[in-house]
Amino acid sequence: MKQIILISLLLTVSGCSLIPSQTKPVEVVSIAAMPNVYHPPLPLELQLVDIDWTIFTPELMQSYLEDVEKGDAPAMAFYTLSNKDYENLSMNTADQKRYLKEILSIVEYYRSLDKKGDENE
């Protein structure tokens, strides 16, 4: 009885080692491809509204004040800019245009890279 238990224990412990294992070699494949890049949609174009400019010379200002006193002209608030302030406003607008053009060119560059990747596939 001891011999049967010993033999069955020996077969249980070494049972799997008697069968030769057939392992497949690992194959490593690397694919060099650009992942798809998310392109957010461009914002809507600017919807600018026309601005009516009123330029007051001293004579026009005087006649406007007289019309306001009579009640013939609407009482409106007017803002003025000095020559330097107008120049600063113009420079700021030009800088905004430059910045937008540069951002759009960067977006176009990255979109062109993605299009080239799509063509290669």
C-alpha positions as CSV (number, residue, x, y, z in Angstrom):
1,M,0.0,0.0,0.0
2,K,2.8,2.3,0.8
3,Q,4.4,1.6,-2.6
4,I,1.2,2.5,-4.4
5,I,0.9,5.8,-2.5
6,L,4.5,6.6,-3.1
7,I,4.2,5.8,-6.9
8,S,1.0,7.9,-7.2
9,L,2.6,10.7,-5.3
10,L,5.7,10.6,-7.5
11,L,3.5,10.6,-10.7
12,T,1.4,13.5,-9.4
13,V,4.4,15.6,-8.7
14,S,6.3,14.9,-11.9
15,G,3.4,14.1,-14.1
16,C,3.5,17.3,-16.2
17,S,7.3,17.1,-16.6
18,L,7.1,13.9,-18.5
19,I,5.2,15.5,-21.4
20,P,7.5,17.6,-23.5
21,S,6.2,21.2,-23.7
22,Q,5.8,22.8,-27.0
23,T,6.1,26.6,-26.6
24,K,5.9,28.9,-29.4
25,P,8.6,31.5,-29.8
26,V,7.6,35.1,-29.0
27,E,7.4,37.3,-32.1
28,V,8.0,41.0,-31.6
29,V,6.5,43.2,-34.2
30,S,6.9,47.0,-34.1
31,I,4.8,49.2,-36.3
32,A,6.0,52.8,-36.9
33,A,2.9,54.7,-37.6
34,M,1.6,58.1,-36.4
35,P,-1.4,57.9,-34.2
36,N,-4.5,59.8,-35.4
37,V,-4.4,63.3,-34.1
38,Y,-7.5,65.1,-33.0
39,H,-8.1,68.2,-34.9
40,P,-10.6,70.5,-33.1
41,P,-12.8,72.5,-35.5
42,L,-11.7,76.0,-36.1
43,P,-13.8,78.7,-34.5
44,L,-16.3,80.6,-36.5
45,E,-15.0,83.6,-38.5
46,L,-15.3,86.9,-36.8
47,Q,-18.8,88.5,-37.1
48,L,-17.8,92.1,-37.0
49,V,-20.3,94.9,-36.8
50,D,-19.8,98.2,-38.6
51,I,-18.9,101.2,-36.4
52,D,-20.0,104.7,-37.1
53,W,-17.3,107.2,-36.4
54,T,-18.1,110.7,-35.5
55,I,-15.2,113.2,-35.6
56,F,-15.8,116.4,-33.8
57,T,-14.0,119.5,-34.7
58,P,-14.4,122.5,-32.3
59,E,-17.0,124.0,-34.6
60,L,-19.0,120.7,-34.9
61,M,-18.7,120.2,-31.1
62,Q,-20.1,123.7,-30.4
63,S,-23.1,123.2,-32.8
64,Y,-23.8,119.8,-31.2
65,L,-23.8,121.3,-27.7
66,E,-26.2,124.0,-28.9
67,D,-28.5,121.3,-30.4
68,V,-28.4,119.3,-27.1
69,E,-29.4,122.4,-25.1
70,K,-32.3,123.0,-27.5
71,G,-33.3,119.3,-27.3
72,D,-32.8,118.7,-31.0
73,A,-29.9,116.2,-30.6
74,P,-29.8,113.1,-28.6
75,A,-27.6,113.2,-25.5
76,M,-24.9,110.7,-26.1
77,A,-21.6,110.0,-24.4
78,F,-18.6,110.4,-26.7
79,Y,-15.1,109.0,-26.1
80,T,-12.0,110.5,-27.4
81,L,-8.5,109.2,-28.2
82,S,-5.3,111.1,-28.4
83,N,-3.1,110.5,-31.4
84,K,-0.8,108.3,-29.2
85,D,-3.8,106.3,-27.9
86,Y,-5.2,105.8,-31.5
87,E,-1.7,104.6,-32.5
88,N,-1.7,102.2,-29.6
89,L,-5.1,100.9,-30.6
90,S,-3.9,100.4,-34.2
91,M,-0.8,98.5,-33.0
92,N,-2.9,96.3,-30.7
93,T,-5.2,95.4,-33.6
94,A,-2.2,94.6,-35.9
95,D,-0.7,92.5,-33.2
96,Q,-3.9,90.5,-32.8
97,K,-4.1,89.9,-36.6
98,R,-0.4,88.7,-36.6
99,Y,-1.1,86.3,-33.6
100,L,-4.2,84.8,-35.3
101,K,-2.3,84.3,-38.6
102,E,0.5,82.5,-36.7
103,I,-1.9,80.3,-34.8
104,L,-3.7,79.3,-38.0
105,S,-0.5,78.5,-39.7
106,I,0.5,76.2,-36.8
107,V,-2.8,74.4,-37.0
108,E,-2.5,74.0,-40.7
109,Y,1.0,72.5,-40.3
110,Y,-0.2,69.9,-37.9
111,R,-3.2,69.1,-40.0
112,S,-0.9,68.6,-43.0
113,L,1.2,66.1,-41.0
114,D,-1.9,64.1,-40.2
115,K,-3.0,64.1,-43.9
116,K,0.5,62.8,-44.9
117,G,0.1,60.0,-42.4
118,D,-3.3,59.0,-43.8
119,E,-1.9,58.9,-47.3
120,N,1.0,56.6,-46.3
121,E,-1.5,54.0,-44.9
